[in-house]
Amino acid sequence: MQQMTAEKQRELGAAGLRAYPNVARAWGLTESQAARLLGTPESTYRRWKRQPERASLDVNHLERLSLILGIYKNLHILLPR
């Protein structure tokens, strides 16, 4: 991932964290599984989920979110209901 400002990182992280719980729910993941897929402890995931705009995600978490959301989107394109 390219270098980005801290503000841009927060914006992208908040947007991803607003969408991610819906993806996790659609896939039938438990909160524990959703946290593990994101690579974070459950308590951190719950805090991020409650207040996504206050989350400080590192580049690894942003990349994971990006990949997961991309997979979700592409599955819907390839396998529409």
Backbone torsions as a table, in degrees:
resi	resn	phi	psi	omega
1	MET	NA	139.8	-179.8
2	GLN	-67.9	162.2	174.3
3	GLN	-65.2	138.6	177.1
4	MET	-141.7	160.3	-179.8
5	THR	-70.2	158.3	178.7
6	ALA	-61.5	-36.8	179.3
7	GLU	-64.5	-44.4	179.3
8	LYS	-64.0	-40.2	178.0
9	GLN	-61.0	-43.0	178.5
10	ARG	-64.3	-42.3	179.8
11	GLU	-62.4	-47.5	180.0
12	LEU	-65.1	-40.6	179.0
13	GLY	-63.1	-44.1	179.8
14	ALA	-63.0	-42.7	179.6
15	ALA	-63.3	-45.1	179.1
16	GLY	-63.8	-40.3	-178.9
17	LEU	-72.5	-21.7	173.8
18	ARG	-74.3	-32.5	-178.7
19	ALA	-86.9	-35.5	-172.3
20	TYR	-57.2	-44.5	179.3
21	PRO	-59.1	-32.0	177.0
22	ASN	-67.9	-39.3	177.5
23	VAL	-65.6	-46.4	179.6
24	ALA	-59.3	-41.6	178.8
25	ARG	-65.7	-42.5	179.7
26	ALA	-62.3	-33.3	179.1
27	TRP	-86.1	-1.7	177.9
28	GLY	74.3	26.0	-179.6
29	LEU	-80.1	144.4	170.7
30	THR	-75.9	167.9	177.9
31	GLU	-61.8	-37.1	178.5
32	SER	-63.9	-44.2	179.2
33	GLN	-66.6	-39.7	178.7
34	ALA	-62.5	-41.9	178.2
35	ALA	-64.8	-43.4	-178.8
36	ARG	-64.0	-42.5	178.6
37	LEU	-61.7	-35.0	178.2
38	LEU	-79.3	-15.2	177.3
39	GLY	80.5	37.9	-178.3
40	THR	-140.3	154.7	175.5
41	PRO	-63.4	153.7	-179.5
42	GLU	-57.1	-42.3	-178.0
43	SER	-63.0	-38.9	177.8
44	THR	-67.2	-43.0	179.1
45	TYR	-60.8	-44.6	179.3
46	ARG	-61.5	-41.0	178.9
47	ARG	-64.6	-45.1	179.2
48	TRP	-62.8	-38.9	-178.7
49	LYS	-66.2	-38.5	178.3
50	ARG	-69.0	-40.0	-176.7
51	GLN	-134.7	74.0	-176.6
52	PRO	-61.0	-31.3	-178.5
53	GLU	-70.8	-15.8	179.7
54	ARG	-100.1	-2.2	-178.7
55	ALA	-72.5	141.4	175.0
56	SER	-115.6	92.1	-178.2
57	LEU	-87.3	141.7	174.9
58	ASP	-87.5	178.1	-176.5
59	VAL	-61.6	-35.2	178.8
60	ASN	-61.6	-46.0	179.8
61	HIS	-66.8	-39.1	177.0
62	LEU	-62.3	-41.0	179.4
63	GLU	-66.0	-43.2	177.8
64	ARG	-59.9	-46.8	178.1
65	LEU	-58.3	-45.8	-179.5
66	SER	-59.9	-45.4	-179.4
67	LEU	-65.9	-43.9	-179.5
68	ILE	-63.6	-46.5	179.8
69	LEU	-64.9	-35.8	176.5
70	GLY	-64.8	-42.0	177.6
71	ILE	-62.0	-45.9	-180.0
72	TYR	-58.4	-48.2	-179.7
73	LYS	-61.0	-47.5	-177.1
74	ASN	-67.4	-33.2	174.8
75	LEU	-63.3	-37.6	178.0
76	HIS	-69.5	-31.3	176.7
77	ILE	-72.3	-44.5	-177.1
78	LEU	-75.8	-33.2	-174.9
79	LEU	-127.7	66.3	-179.1
80	PRO	-65.2	151.7	-179.5
81	ARG	-76.4	NA	NA
